[in-house]
Amino acid sequence: MTDLAQAHHELRPLMFSIAYRMLGSVVEAEDVVQDAFLRLHRGGLEGVDNLEAYATTVTTRLAIDTLRSARLRREQYVGPWLPEPIVQSDDMDPAHRIELDETVSTAFLVLLEAVSPVERAVFLLRDVLEYEYAEIAATVDKSEANCRQILARARKRIDDGRRRFQATREDRDRVATEFLAAMNSGELEELERLFAEDVVFVGDGGGRAPAIQRPMTGVVPVARFLLGLMRQGERLGVLLDLVQANGQPALRTRDSDGAVVGVMSIDVHDGRIVGLSNVLNPDKLGHLGEVGDLLALLGRRD
């Protein structure tokens, strides 16, 4: 039992990392990890030669099953679906401390929605976690040859939607800082200068908070819409601060009491903002601390 308790401490970061990348949901990833440990507890460690491989297999299979059912729910989701943000901070939950690289960025997790659950698992295990094909085959219960074919299909779909060159951390942070300054100053031309021609703004309210129902595209519409939101926010005492979310810069929106009401991820490419993903659904913000009531803030109580 002591060994299992020690395993919980050592394996939890890996298991959460797999589950979160598979599901794009902190809550669902936590449920998968908890379920996986329950199964490890019931089965015991007798006969388990490689506990990490065993934990990876259990977690991945549970995540595949969870993702299959989650996709059915997402088909009924109100408006665009975005992953739950993980905001880096000194007091963040240790259970959520995973390597926040490009493969957990909002844009990348949305891109992974284009592949099937098994394709997603094989891609993550091979290209992100660098598992051998024999280990992957045992995990997803496929042959090695089949896994190679699955990976090829997944890579093609992902590469088709993936931007070729990633911005450096310094470039992303510089653009994000200028973006916040332009938002605060209300200068339309400065804001437009920061946007790529095909910039896309996506809002995720999930029917639980006010958000646009379809992605908005184009420099002028996005810039004017954001400045309109900023003016409204100033009247309501809303606060904006620059944070790191999913390894990328983001603007965290809080009400006058400090409660979180939104996290907007900033996707930078070639020195310009190409995407803004604003999570407003309170169900996706609970792991970040106290969540504000955006509807009440806007005076739209039913």
Disulfide bonds with the S-S distance in Angstrom:
none
